Amino acid sequence: MSVSASPTSPDDIIRVIVDAVRRHLEAGEREELWFAAAVNGLVTFHASTAAGERPSSESTAALRDAVRWLLHDNRIAMSLYALTIDNFALRAARDGWLQACVGRSALQYLVDDFPDLPVNSVLEPEYLLDIDIELREAAPEVSPPPAEMIPPGTPRSHWWWWAPSATGDWSVSVV
């Protein structure tokens, strides 16, 4: 699941993330779809800033508050999200590569962008390691995605986007 593609400015995307967090909190911690929408929204947010547009200070504060609430005592939802991404990574050679990459980048943005928030209190470090192992094992069986499928501004440290090395058509490797 991803945040809607229609908002394009960083401020608009932050509003979508904040709304997803609000809906998640209203629905209860076991409501994983809104949690996933909020976390995946971080990938969309980063892509929206690739052209240099920056969010307002009010939006930045709202994003930090939303992530703080998302992380607050939310180990179950985070575990479910990470396990879902790990499942996509396990299926990466068949049909889960794109979803695994989006989710892995979202988790990395949580860790990198919010070092002062308790990310590791709800995200077990082993989850990232397990996902990385699955992606490395599947990479030789997956054709590289077209460049336009990689979110703009994705850092090279998100190696999983560039790891596939099989020859052939991308569409064949993801159906």
C-alpha positions, 0 to 999 in steps of 0.5 A: 500500500502506498500513499496516494500519488495525487499530492505532489508537494512536500506539504501535501504529502505530509498532510496525507501522512498525518491523516494516515497516522490519525486514522491509524490511531483512531482505528487502534494499533492492530489496524496495519493498513493506515500504519503502512500508508503512513510509513510508506508515505515517507518514500513519497515525501522524500521523492517530492523533495528531490527537486529541491522543494522543501516543506514549511516549518509547520509541516515539518513539525507536524511530520515529526509529531505524527512519526512520534505518535506512530512510534509511541507504544506501537510495537505490534503495528511496526512488527506487522509492517516489518514482517509484511516487508520481509514477506515481500522480500521473500517473494521478491523473485516472483512478485514482491520486489517493488513492495519490498524496496518501498518498505525497506526504504520507508524503514530506513527513512524512519531510522535515518530521519528521526534518530532522536525518536524511539525508532529502535524501541518499536523496530527490532534491528533484526527485521532490517537484517532479515529483509536485507538478507532476503533481498540480497538472495533474491537480487540475482533472480530479479531484473533491474527495475526501469529507472522511472520506478525508482523514487526520485532522490533515492540515496545510493545507500538504499542499495536494494533498488539497484541490486537486481542483476538478472537479465530479461524484461522487468515485467517478466520478473514481477508478474 
